[in-house]
Every structure is written in C-alpha cells, then in structure tokens.
Amino acid sequence: MSLAHDEDFGAIIAPRTLQMQRLLPGPIERVWDYLTKSDLRRQWLSSGEMPMKVNVPFELVWHHDELTTPPGTRPDGMGPQTHMPTQLTHCEPPHKLGFLFMGDSEVIFELKPAGAKVLLTLTHRNLPSRGMMVGVSTGWHTHLDVLAARLAQTKIENFWDHWRGYKAEYDKRIPSDA
C-alpha cells in the first residue's frame, strides 16, 4: 500500500479540531447523495436512514469489512459492526451536512463546486483527546479514500491495510500535546 499525497492528510486547524479536503468527481448533487442516502453512504462509510432534519435522532451503522474486496485483516478490538446514535446538526442541501459523533464531537461536510469536480471539506470538532484525534483522522482518511474510489468508479482493496498505514502516519503527524 502506498500512502496518499501529503495534501490528502488531515490537519489540526484549531484545538481539538481536524480538517481534511478532497477534490471529488461531481456533480455536487451526486456527492450529496453519497453523504445522505443510506444505500450509497454504506458503500464508503455507514448505513442508516437520515431524517434530513436537524436534531432528530437516528443511528449510523458501520460495516467496515464490506467496504472493500478483500477487506484486509480487521484490527484487534474492532468488531464487524459499529452502531452510533446521532442526530443532524446541519442540513443545507447540497452544501452542508453535520452530525454529532460519539456524543460531544461534531462532523461537518461542506461541498463546493470546483468546475466538474466538488471540493469536500470535512471538519471534525471537539475531539476529546489526542488518541481520538489519531483514530478519527485515520478513519476519515480511509473512508474518504473509499468514497473517492466509488465516485471515480475505481477499485480500492484492503480497507484495513490502508487504515493501519494511515494510523501509523497520523500517530507521527499529530503532535503529542494535541
């Protein structure tokens, strides 16, 4: 596995705040559908019907082993599924989507047209610890790789192998005092 280009790595932009950007194949409505429609979102992140209304509870379910063929070897301590109760914090189709992540932190996706492509900016705020920053950076980076591959209609293999490589890299990149 080769690691991504340097510009694909997330950066700490404020205390306890991570940001990543990706230039994805458009149009913007297609990318929005991959963020909001359960059957499309499940192909790169998680399933779960979103109510498309702020403050209405719903659940996201991750099926990491189903994201790539083959999936690679799941790390110790990671189950075949992860369930997360959440609710939307922002819903401005097709430009801004936000939801609570594991209670107090918040993930915001912003989409902007960039010619035939779409600039996706992911901001994850209020991360409680450096360990969580490394973990979510690793996860988001790997999931965004899968999203980019799905939108480009290319194949990506070994989700967990990518995840391991990115985890080691983010552990180096994120300062110990973050």
C-alpha positions in Angstrom: 0.0 0.0 0.0 1.3 3.5 -0.8 0.2 6.4 1.4 -1.7 9.3 0.0 -0.3 12.5 -1.3 0.6 14.9 1.5 -2.3 17.3 0.7 -4.8 14.5 1.4 -3.8 14.2 5.0 -5.9 16.0 7.6 -4.6 18.9 9.6 -5.3 20.2 13.1 -6.7 23.6 12.4 -7.7 24.6 16.0 -7.6 22.9 19.4 -9.3 19.6 19.2 -10.3 20.2 15.5 -9.3 18.2 12.5 -9.9 19.2 8.8 -9.5 17.3 5.6 -10.2 18.2 2.0 -10.8 16.1 -1.1 -11.5 17.1 -4.7 -14.1 14.5 -5.9 -15.8 13.8 -9.2 -19.0 15.7 -9.4 -21.6 16.9 -9.8 -22.4 18.2 -6.3 -25.8 16.5 -6.1 -24.1 13.1 -6.7 -21.7 13.7 -3.9 -24.5 14.9 -1.6 -26.4 11.7 -2.3 -23.3 9.7 -1.2 -23.4 11.6 2.0 -27.1 11.3 2.7 -28.6 8.2 1.1 -28.1 5.1 3.2 -27.5 2.7 0.3 -24.8 4.9 -1.2 -23.3 6.0 2.1 -23.0 2.4 3.1 -20.6 1.8 0.2 -18.0 4.1 1.8 -18.9 4.9 5.4 -22.0 3.6 7.2 -25.7 2.8 6.7 -28.7 4.4 8.4 -31.6 6.4 7.2 -31.1 10.1 7.8 -34.2 12.1 8.7 -32.8 15.2 6.9 -33.9 17.3 9.8 -31.7 18.9 12.4 -32.0 17.4 16.0 -33.9 14.3 15.0 -32.3 11.1 16.4 -31.1 8.3 14.1 -28.5 5.6 14.0 -25.4 5.0 11.8 -24.1 1.5 11.4 -20.6 0.9 10.1 -19.8 -2.4 8.2 -16.1 -1.9 7.6 -15.5 -5.4 6.3 -17.9 -4.8 3.4 -16.3 -1.6 2.1 -13.6 -3.2 0.0 -12.9 -6.6 -1.5 -10.9 -8.0 0.1 -11.3 -6.0 3.3 -7.9 -6.9 4.8 -7.5 -8.1 8.3 -9.6 -6.3 10.9 -7.5 -5.0 13.8 -7.9 -6.5 17.3 -10.6 -4.8 19.2 -12.6 -3.8 16.1 -15.9 -5.6 15.7 -17.7 -6.4 12.5 -20.2 -3.6 13.1 -20.3 -0.4 15.0 -23.5 1.4 15.9 -23.7 5.0 16.7 -26.8 7.0 17.8 -26.6 10.5 16.4 -28.6 13.5 15.0 -28.0 16.1 12.3 -26.6 19.4 13.4 -26.7 21.0 9.9 -28.7 20.1 6.8 -28.4 22.6 3.9 -28.7 20.5 0.7 -26.5 20.1 -1.3 -23.8 22.2 0.5 -23.6 21.4 4.2 -24.3 18.4 6.4 -23.3 18.0 10.0 -23.9 15.3 12.7 -22.9 14.5 16.2 -20.2 11.9 16.5 -20.0 9.8 19.6 -21.8 12.3 21.8 -20.0 15.6 22.0 -17.9 15.9 18.9 -19.3 17.1 15.6 -18.6 16.2 11.9 -19.4 18.8 9.2 -19.2 18.1 5.5 -19.1 21.1 3.2 -19.4 20.8 -0.6 -18.4 23.4 -3.1 -18.5 23.1 -6.9 -15.0 23.2 -8.5 -15.6 23.0 -12.2 -16.7 19.4 -13.0 -15.4 18.4 -9.6 -16.6 19.0 -6.0 -14.4 20.2 -3.1 -15.4 18.3 0.0 -14.2 19.8 3.3 -14.6 17.6 6.4 -14.2 19.3 9.7 -14.4 17.2 12.9 -14.6 19.4 16.1 -14.5 18.9 19.8 -12.3 15.8 19.8 -11.7 14.9 23.4 -8.1 13.6 23.2 -5.0 13.1 21.1 -5.9 9.4 20.8 -9.3 10.2 19.5 -7.7 12.7 17.0 -5.4 10.0 15.7 -8.3 7.5 15.5 -10.8 9.7 13.7 -8.1 11.1 11.3 -7.2 7.5 10.4 -10.8 6.5 9.9 -11.9 9.6 7.9 -8.8 9.4 5.7 -9.5 5.8 4.9 -13.2 6.3 4.4 -12.6 9.3 2.1 -10.3 7.1 0.0 -13.2 4.7 -0.4 -15.6 7.5 -1.3 -13.2 8.9 -3.9 -12.8 5.4 -5.4 -16.6 4.9 -5.5 -17.2 8.3 -7.2 -14.4 7.7 -9.7 -15.7 4.1 -10.3 -12.3 2.7 -9.5 -11.4 -0.3 -7.2 -9.8 0.0 -3.8 -8.8 -3.0 -1.8 -7.9 -3.8 1.7 -9.6 -1.2 3.8 -7.9 -2.3 7.0 -4.4 -2.3 5.5 -4.9 1.3 4.4 -6.3 2.1 7.9 -3.2 0.6 9.5 -0.8 2.6 7.3 -2.7 5.8 7.9 -2.9 5.2 11.7 0.9 4.9 11.9 1.3 8.1 9.8 -1.2 10.1 11.8 0.4 9.0 15.0 3.6 10.7 13.7 1.8 13.8 12.4 -0.5 14.7 15.3 1.5 16.5 18.0 1.7 14.8 21.4 0.2 17.9 23.0 -2.8 18.0 20.7 
